[in-house]
Amino acid sequence: MEPVSAEHVTTLRRFNRYFTRRIGALDDHYLGQDRPLGEARLLFEIGDGVSLRELRGRLGLDAGYLSRMARALEAQGLVRITVHPKDTRQRLAELTPAGHVEVKEQNRRANHLAEGLLKGLTPPQRGQLTEALGSAQRLLRLAAISVEVVDGAAPDARACLDAYAADIDERFPEGFDPASLVRPHEVSGDTGAFLVAYEEGRPVGCGALRRLEAGVGEIRHVWVHPDARRLGLARRLLDALERQATQRGYEIVRLDTHASLTEAQAMYRACGYAEIPRYDANVYAAYWFEKRLGR
């Protein structure tokens, strides 16, 4: 990827400073309640009950810092910390009745704050702002997702393929036989690659590259979890697979797709793939594509 410009960095930092000030994130009494933003957010996330491990992953917090905040809320009578009934190594956090009252009031004040921020705008301007915020969230999510090469037999690789198979089994009228999935040895080592996309440590997408013949690779099983779709992640996976193909000396990559996957067909064409005659015996394929790399 191209380096980030100083102008873009400055613009993002300027917005961060402005927005954190406008919502009162710097105040020790966030929303006028007797706690800073960190504790208020933790109360909100605990909701109907959750493990501290899940909270740590969800919020990206250091274990010690999270534990101290949870204990502080427990001392205030807002949170109850218990041992997980099925795993004594885990701790569960749940709101007490007082905690539920606190969160209800927090939501009321947060809604009032948001309404105040939007009140000075016309309805079309409010629509424009909320649309821009949606775009910003999608782009920031995409930027935070990492794409990594893993062994084709790794647990995350197989879990992604299982999810892919279940997904297309529902979408294909004829169903899908998992026996058609790539084998681990085909997508590992010098001739192949298996990529997994991670969002906050959770696999949310995958794609595979294997050798077809001298100078030609094949891209298989490009898949994105439903929760991570419409971010642009499929294109990012496709681009990463093409780079892996170039590194392995492939001059051409091919792929096929099912007739029902119209969004995949559109993406391949938009990314420079040209339709070609059938090149394989894949019973699920209706369209075949090829791209010469380096163009």
N, C-alpha and C positions, 0 to 999 in steps of 0.2 A: 504493500500500500504506500501511497505517497505520504511524505511527512506532513504533520499538521501545521498549518500556518500560524504565525504569532497573532494575526488578526482574529482568527477563530478562537484561539485560546483566550484572548483578551475579552472577546464578546461573551463567551460562556462564563468567565469569572465575573464579569460585570453584572450579568443577569443573576448569578448565584448570590452576590452581595445584596442586590436590590430585593430579590424575592425573600431571602431569609429575614431581612429587616422588616418587610411589609407584613409577613405572617407572624412576627414576634418570636422567631426561633432563637434569638439571642437573649430573650428574657428568662430569668430564673423561675418566673411564675407564668408559664406558658398558658395562654387563654385565660389569664387571671386566676388560675388555680394554683394550689400550693405545691407546685412541682415543675421541674424543667421539662423541655420537650422530650428528652430521652425516656424519662419515666412515664410520661403521658403516652408516648408511642408504645411502650412495652405493655401498658395496661390494655390499650386498644388491641394489640396483637394477641394477647392471652385469650381474649374473648371467652369462649365456652370451655377452654382448657387445652393445654398443649404442653409437650415436653420441652424442657430447657434446651435439649439438643436441637430440636426443630426450630426453636426461636433463634438459636445461635446461627443456624444456617440461613434462616429467612432474613434476619436483620444484619448479618455479617459482623457480628459482635465478638469480641474476645470473650472467652469463657469466664475469666475472672471478673471482667467488667459486668457481664450479664448477671452473674451470680450476685454481685454486690447490689445491683439495682433491684433484683428480685427480692433479696433479703430486706432491703430498705422498704419496699412496698409491703412485704409481709409484716414488718415491724409496725407499719401504719395501719394494719388490719384490712388491707385492700386485696391481698393475695394470700393464697394458701399453697404451700409447697409440700408435696407428698412424694413418697417412693412409688415408682411404677409397679403395679401389682404383678406384672409378668417379667420385669427386668429390674432387679434391685440396683443396677448401675445407673438407671435413669431417674431423673426427678421430673415430676409433673407440676405445672403451675395452673391454678384456676382462681377465678375471681371469687371473693367473698360477697355476701349481699351488699356490703358497703362499697366494694369494688365495682359491682354492677351499677350502683347509683352514681359513682364517680364517672364511669365511662359514659353513661347516659347523659350526664351534664356536660361532659367533654364534647360529645358529639353535637349537642345543642349549640355550644359556644363555637365549635369549629364551623358548623353550618352558617351561623350568624356572621362569622369572619369572612367566609367565602362569599356570602351574599353581599357583604359590604364592599368587597373587592370588585364585584361585578355590577354593583348598583349604578355606578357612574357611566356605564356603557349602554348604548342602544341595543335592542335585541339582535340585530345583525352583527354588531361588534362582539357581543357575547358569544355568538355562534362562531365567529372568526377566531376568537381567543381560545375557546374550548377545542376547536378543531386543531389549532396550532399546538396546544398542549398535548393532544392525543398524538400528533406527529412527533413531537419532542420525546414523549415517553417511548414510542415505538423505536425511534432511532437510538435512544440511549440504551434501551434493552438490547438492541442488535449490537451496539458497540461493546456491551459488557459480555457478550457471548464469545467464548473461546472455541476454536476448532482445533482438535488435536488428533494426531495419528496414534492409533492403538493397535495392538495385535488383534488379528481377526478372530482369535479365540478368547479374547478378554471378556469378562462378564458384561461390561457395558456394551461391547459390540454385539454380543448375542442377545442382550436384553433389547437393544434397539431393533435388531432384526426380528425378534419375536413380536415387538409392537408394530413394526412395519407389516409383517405378515398378517397380523390380526386386523390391521386397518384396511388393507386392500382386500382381504377376504370378505369384508363387509361391503366394499365398494364395487368389486367385480361381480357381475351377475352370475358368473359361473363359479365364484369362489376362488380360493387360492390354496395351492398345496405347498406347505413350507419346505418340502423336499427340493423345491426349485431355487431356494436361497443359495447364495455363494458359499463355498466351503472356506473355512479359515485359512487353509494354506494358499488359496487362490488370491487372497487379498492381504498378504503379509510378505515381508522381505523385499528383495530387489525388484520384483516384477509387479507387485501389487501394493495396495494400501487400503486401510479402513479408517475412515475419519468419523469422529464423534464430536458433536457440538454440545458444549456444557454451558448451562446458565445457572450460576450460583451453585456449582458443583453437581447439578442434576443433568443427566443426558436428555437433550431435547431435539436431537436430530442426528442423522448419519448419512453416509454415502460410501460406496466402495469402488475401487479401481482394480481391474485384473487384466492380464495379458491375453490378447486374442491371437496375434501373430507378430512376426517381426515388425517393429515400428508402429504397431497398432494396439491401443489399449481400449478397454470397454468400461464404461461407467455404469454401475448398477445400484439399485436400491437407495436412491436419493429420497430421504424421508424426513419430515419435520413433525414433531409432536403437535397435536391440535392447539395446545396452549401457546405455542410459539409461532404459529402461522401468521401470514400477512405482515411479517417484519422484514422480509427480504433475506431470510436465512437460507432458503433453498438455493438462491443464486450465489450466496456466499459459499455454500458447500460445493456447488458446481464449479465455481472458480478455483476453490482450493484443490479439488480433484484434478482439474486441468493442470494446475501447477505441479501436482504430484506426478502426473503423466509426463510433463516436460522434463522433470528431474530424472525420470527413468528412461529417457530417450525416445519416448513415443512421439511421432510426428502427427498422428491422427488418433482421435478418440471417437468411438461409436457408442450408441445407446439405443434402446428401444423403449416403447411405452404402450400402454393399453389404450384402447379406443375411448374408454370412459374418463381417462385422465386428461381432460381437455386443458386444464391449467398447466400441466406439465408440458404438453405439446406447445402451448403458447410461449412458455418460458424458454424452451430449447430453441425455438425459432428466433426469439428476441435476443438470445445469447450467441447467435451466429451459427447455429446448427442447420444443416441442409438435409432435407429428406432424401433418403436413398432406398434402393430395393432391399428386400429382406436379406439379412446376412446370417441369421441364426435360425434355430428350430424352436425358439421360445413360443409355446402355445398361447401365452397370454399377450403377445405383442401384436399390434396392428399397424404401428408406425415405427420406422427405423430412421435414425439420424446419424450424421457424421460431421465432424468439425476438424479442419486442419489447424493445428496449433501454431501460434506465432503470427496469426493473421489479425 
